[in-house]
């Protein structure tokens, strides 16, 4: 199991989770609800890929997501 993405906005982590699941990767979110507290309890949500073999593919898909996000419509 490897960490592939983290953010303080849980909606973005959820979006990334859906993208990876649509590609057939098994993922899990950690600290999903921890970001709503006050320091030191406000942790970023983390997206983990369950299979180490899927790590490179996950990173590539998330890089594509970030590239698409920056394009003009």
N, C-alpha and C positions, 0 to 999 in steps of 0.2 A: 504494500500500500504506500503510495507516494502523494505528497501534496502538489497540486497542480495550479491552484488559484486561491487567492484570499483577497478579501475586500471588506471594508466596514459597511458597505451597502449590501444587505442580504438579498435584495432584488437582483443585483448584478450577479451574485453568486448563483442564485436560482436560475437565471438566464443561461449562465455558463453550464450549469448542471443539465439543463434541458438540451443544450447543444451537444454535449458529450453523450448523453443517453440516446439521442436521435442517431448518433453515429455508431451505436451499439456498445458503448463502453459502460462498464459498471462503476458507478461513483457514489460517494456518500458525502454529506455535508456535516461538518463538525462546527460547534459553537454557533449554531444557527440562530439562537435566541440570546446569545451572550452580549451582543452588540448594543443592547438597549439599556444597559446599566451605566453607572457612573464609574470613573476610574477608582480602583484598578480593575473593575469588573467588566468593562466594555472591551471585549475581545472581537477581533475580526472574524467573520464567518470564513471557514476554510472548505475548499473542495478537494477531496482526495479521490484518486483513481485506485480501485481495488487491486488491479493487476499491474505489477511493475512493468510488464511487457507493453502495456497500453500507454505508458507515460509519454513517450515521444509523440505518438499520435495525438494525445490530448493536448500537449503543449502546442503542437502545430495547429490544431483546430481552434484553440483559444487565440493564437496569434492572428489567424484569419479573421476571427470575430472582431478583434481590436482594429484590424486594417479596414474591414467593412464599415465599422462604426465611424471612421474618420472620413469616408468618402462623401462627396456632395451628391445630393439627389438630383 
